[in-house]
Amino acid sequence: MQGKRVAGKRGKLPAQRFLTTSLRDYIRGALPTPPKVFDYGPLVSLYPMALNNELGDCTIAGIIHLLQIYYAELGETFVYPGDDIVRSTYEGLTGGQDSGLVELNVIKTWMDTGLFNTKIVASVPINPKDEAEMRVGTYLFGGVYLGLEMPNNADQQFENNEPWHLTIPRAPIAGGHCVIATGCNRDGINLITWGKETTMTWDFWDTYGSEAHVAIPEVFVEADHGPLHNFDILQLQTDLKLF
């Protein structure tokens, strides 16, 4: 959390859902019990802003941050492709406009054709109101693709190095935003946004969180990464073919 913290832009469009199932439906046996405190965020030394200070490309910046965490889990480094590639990727999906994106559409593109020379083999939603699923998804896979409907005082809380938390009176909604969950602490969720590590309370997430997705990268399958051992990825892929 070093350096000046500057809030960037938002750009997550309203949530869509493509499966009626969720993460717990594909975990074999009982849902694991993660530690109360864990965080994969520090595995990465530097998270780029990825133009999210200029563009409402938080959904694309989130993919970059997820890839950094995924590769770090495997002892490798995902090299930032550069601002020009990020811009062309974002504008390629928006049709050249700075209009924001639907998280689900970004996920589908990542799965079908790839993003930044990587692909995912599957994705599954997490019930955003199920704290146990949220914890398990983050613990097993190291990062979760989140969407919030952000209040307009969240920018100031971020720049003040405060956890995102509820205020009285409640602040009005300013727009949708994509962030990456990297862990859990005793009070809430650790996350990456606007190139920095920060946190939010569970009350904040329960109030403003609108969607959560686990994405399973090809590199996890290639490396036979541990979380997949008790996860029914074949059934998930079968279910995804229906959509």
C-alpha positions as CSV (number, residue, x, y, z in Angstrom):
1,M,0.0,0.0,0.0
2,Q,2.9,2.3,-0.7
3,G,2.8,5.6,-2.6
4,K,0.1,8.2,-3.2
5,R,-3.3,6.7,-3.7
6,V,-5.4,8.2,-6.5
7,A,-8.9,7.0,-7.2
8,G,-9.4,6.2,-10.8
9,K,-12.5,5.7,-13.0
10,R,-15.4,3.2,-12.9
11,G,-16.7,1.3,-15.8
12,K,-18.6,-1.8,-14.8
13,L,-21.9,-2.1,-16.5
14,P,-24.9,-3.8,-14.8
15,A,-24.4,-7.4,-13.8
16,Q,-25.6,-10.3,-15.9
17,R,-25.7,-14.0,-15.0
18,F,-25.2,-17.0,-17.2
19,L,-25.4,-20.0,-14.8
20,T,-28.0,-20.8,-12.2
21,T,-25.4,-22.8,-10.3
22,S,-22.6,-21.3,-8.2
23,L,-19.1,-22.3,-6.9
24,R,-20.3,-24.6,-4.1
25,D,-22.1,-26.8,-6.7
26,Y,-18.7,-27.9,-8.2
27,I,-16.7,-28.5,-5.1
28,R,-16.5,-32.2,-4.2
29,G,-17.3,-32.9,-0.6
30,A,-17.8,-30.3,2.1
31,L,-16.9,-26.7,1.5
32,P,-13.4,-26.1,2.8
33,T,-12.8,-23.8,5.8
34,P,-10.2,-21.2,4.9
35,P,-8.1,-19.4,7.6
36,K,-9.8,-16.4,9.0
37,V,-6.9,-14.2,7.6
38,F,-5.1,-14.8,4.3
39,D,-4.0,-12.7,1.4
40,Y,-2.5,-13.4,-2.0
41,G,-2.1,-9.8,-2.9
42,P,1.4,-9.4,-1.5
43,L,2.7,-12.1,-3.9
44,V,2.8,-9.3,-6.5
45,S,5.1,-6.3,-5.9
46,L,3.5,-3.8,-8.2
47,Y,0.0,-3.6,-9.7
48,P,-0.3,-1.2,-12.7
49,M,-3.1,1.3,-13.0
50,A,-3.7,-0.1,-16.5
51,L,-5.2,3.2,-17.7
52,N,-8.0,3.0,-15.2
53,N,-7.2,6.6,-14.3
54,E,-8.0,7.7,-17.8
55,L,-10.6,5.2,-19.0
56,G,-13.5,3.3,-17.4
57,D,-11.6,0.1,-18.1
58,C,-11.7,-1.4,-14.6
59,T,-13.0,-4.7,-16.0
60,I,-9.8,-5.0,-18.1
61,A,-7.5,-3.7,-15.4
62,G,-9.1,-6.4,-13.2
63,I,-8.0,-9.1,-15.7
64,I,-4.4,-7.8,-15.6
65,H,-4.4,-8.0,-11.8
66,L,-5.9,-11.5,-11.8
67,L,-3.3,-12.7,-14.2
68,Q,-0.5,-11.2,-12.0
69,I,-1.8,-13.1,-9.0
70,Y,-2.4,-16.4,-10.9
71,Y,1.1,-16.4,-12.3
72,A,2.6,-15.4,-8.9
73,E,0.8,-18.4,-7.3
74,L,2.8,-20.6,-9.7
75,G,6.1,-18.9,-9.0
76,E,6.0,-17.1,-12.3
77,T,5.6,-13.5,-13.4
78,F,2.9,-12.1,-15.7
79,V,4.5,-9.3,-17.6
80,Y,2.3,-6.2,-18.0
81,P,1.6,-5.9,-21.8
82,G,1.7,-2.1,-21.7
83,D,-0.8,0.7,-21.9
84,D,-1.2,0.6,-25.6
85,I,-2.2,-3.1,-25.6
86,V,-4.6,-2.4,-22.7
87,R,-6.2,0.5,-24.6
88,S,-6.6,-1.5,-27.8
89,T,-8.1,-4.5,-25.9
90,Y,-10.6,-2.3,-24.1
91,E,-11.6,-0.3,-27.1
92,G,-11.8,-3.5,-29.2
93,L,-14.5,-4.8,-26.8
94,T,-16.4,-1.5,-26.5
95,G,-16.3,-0.6,-30.2
96,G,-13.9,2.3,-29.7
97,Q,-16.0,4.0,-27.0
98,D,-15.1,4.6,-23.4
99,S,-18.5,3.1,-22.4
100,G,-17.4,0.5,-19.8
101,L,-18.1,-3.3,-20.1
102,V,-20.2,-6.1,-18.7
103,E,-18.0,-8.4,-16.6
104,L,-19.7,-11.5,-18.0
105,N,-18.9,-10.4,-21.5
106,V,-15.2,-9.9,-20.6
107,I,-15.1,-13.3,-19.1
108,K,-16.7,-14.9,-22.2
109,T,-14.1,-13.2,-24.4
110,W,-11.3,-14.5,-22.1
111,M,-12.7,-18.0,-22.3
112,D,-13.6,-18.1,-26.0
113,T,-10.8,-16.1,-27.7
114,G,-8.4,-15.1,-25.0
115,L,-7.1,-11.9,-23.5
116,F,-3.4,-10.8,-23.3
117,N,-2.3,-14.1,-24.8
118,T,-4.0,-16.1,-22.1
119,K,-7.2,-18.1,-21.8
120,I,-9.4,-19.5,-19.1
121,V,-10.9,-22.9,-19.3
122,A,-14.0,-22.1,-17.3
123,S,-15.7,-19.5,-15.0
124,V,-18.3,-19.9,-12.3
125,P,-20.3,-17.3,-10.4
126,I,-20.1,-17.0,-6.6
127,N,-23.2,-16.0,-4.8
128,P,-22.3,-12.5,-3.6
129,K,-24.4,-12.8,-0.5
130,D,-22.8,-16.1,0.6
131,E,-19.8,-15.1,2.7
132,A,-18.6,-18.7,3.0
133,E,-18.5,-19.1,-0.8
134,M,-16.7,-15.7,-1.1
135,R,-14.1,-16.8,1.3
136,V,-13.6,-20.3,-0.3
137,G,-13.4,-18.9,-3.8
138,T,-10.8,-16.4,-2.9
139,Y,-8.8,-18.9,-0.8
140,L,-8.8,-21.7,-3.5
141,F,-8.1,-19.6,-6.5
142,G,-6.2,-16.6,-5.1
143,G,-8.3,-14.0,-6.8
144,V,-12.0,-13.3,-7.5
145,Y,-13.4,-11.0,-10.1
146,L,-15.8,-8.7,-8.2
147,G,-18.4,-6.1,-9.2
148,L,-19.8,-3.4,-7.0
149,E,-22.3,-0.5,-7.4
150,M,-20.1,2.1,-5.8
151,P,-21.1,5.0,-3.5
152,N,-19.6,8.3,-4.3
153,N,-17.7,8.6,-1.1
154,A,-15.6,5.5,-1.8
155,D,-13.0,7.5,-3.8
156,Q,-12.2,9.7,-0.8
157,Q,-12.0,6.7,1.5
158,F,-9.6,5.0,-0.9
159,E,-7.4,8.1,-1.1
160,N,-7.4,8.5,2.7
161,N,-6.1,4.9,2.9
162,E,-9.3,3.9,4.7
163,P,-11.2,0.6,4.2
164,W,-14.3,1.0,2.2
165,H,-17.0,1.1,4.8
166,L,-20.6,2.2,5.3
167,T,-21.4,5.7,6.4
168,I,-24.5,7.3,7.8
169,P,-26.2,8.7,5.9
170,R,-25.5,6.3,3.0
171,A,-23.8,7.9,0.1
172,P,-25.6,7.8,-3.3
173,I,-24.4,5.3,-6.0
174,A,-21.8,6.8,-8.4
175,G,-21.5,3.8,-10.8
176,G,-20.3,0.2,-11.2
177,H,-16.7,-0.8,-10.5
178,C,-14.7,-3.9,-10.9
179,V,-12.1,-5.0,-8.3
180,I,-10.2,-8.1,-7.5
181,A,-10.5,-9.9,-4.2
182,T,-7.2,-11.3,-3.0
183,G,-7.9,-12.4,0.5
184,C,-9.9,-12.0,3.7
185,N,-9.1,-10.2,7.0
186,R,-11.0,-10.2,10.3
187,D,-13.2,-7.4,9.2
188,G,-13.7,-8.0,5.5
189,I,-12.1,-8.5,2.1
190,N,-8.6,-7.6,0.8
191,L,-8.6,-6.3,-2.7
192,I,-6.8,-4.7,-5.6
193,T,-8.2,-1.6,-7.4
194,W,-6.6,1.4,-9.1
195,G,-3.2,-0.2,-8.9
196,K,-3.2,-0.5,-5.1
197,E,-4.1,-2.9,-2.3
198,T,-6.9,-1.9,-0.1
199,T,-9.8,-3.5,1.9
200,M,-13.5,-3.3,2.4
201,T,-15.7,-4.4,5.3
202,W,-18.2,-7.2,4.9
203,D,-21.0,-4.7,5.5
204,F,-19.8,-2.6,2.6
205,W,-19.7,-5.6,0.3
206,D,-23.1,-6.9,1.4
207,T,-24.5,-3.5,0.6
208,Y,-22.8,-2.6,-2.6
209,G,-21.5,-6.0,-4.0
210,S,-23.4,-7.1,-7.1
211,E,-21.4,-10.0,-8.7
212,A,-18.5,-12.3,-8.1
213,H,-16.8,-14.7,-10.5
214,V,-14.1,-17.3,-10.3
215,A,-12.1,-17.7,-13.5
216,I,-9.9,-20.8,-13.9
217,P,-6.9,-20.1,-16.1
218,E,-5.3,-22.5,-18.5
219,V,-2.0,-22.2,-16.6
220,F,-3.6,-23.7,-13.5
221,V,-4.7,-26.7,-15.5
222,E,-1.3,-27.1,-17.2
223,A,0.4,-26.9,-13.8
224,D,-2.1,-29.2,-12.1
225,H,-2.5,-26.5,-9.5
226,G,-3.8,-27.8,-6.2
227,P,-7.2,-26.1,-6.0
228,L,-8.5,-28.1,-9.0
229,H,-8.0,-31.5,-7.3
230,N,-11.4,-31.2,-5.4
231,F,-13.2,-29.2,-8.1
232,D,-15.4,-30.7,-10.7
233,I,-14.2,-28.7,-13.7
234,L,-15.5,-31.2,-16.2
235,Q,-19.1,-30.8,-15.0
236,L,-18.7,-27.0,-15.0
237,Q,-17.5,-27.1,-18.6
238,T,-20.4,-29.2,-19.5
239,D,-22.8,-26.8,-17.9
240,L,-21.1,-23.8,-19.6
241,K,-21.8,-25.4,-23.0
242,L,-25.5,-24.9,-22.4
243,F,-25.1,-21.1,-22.5
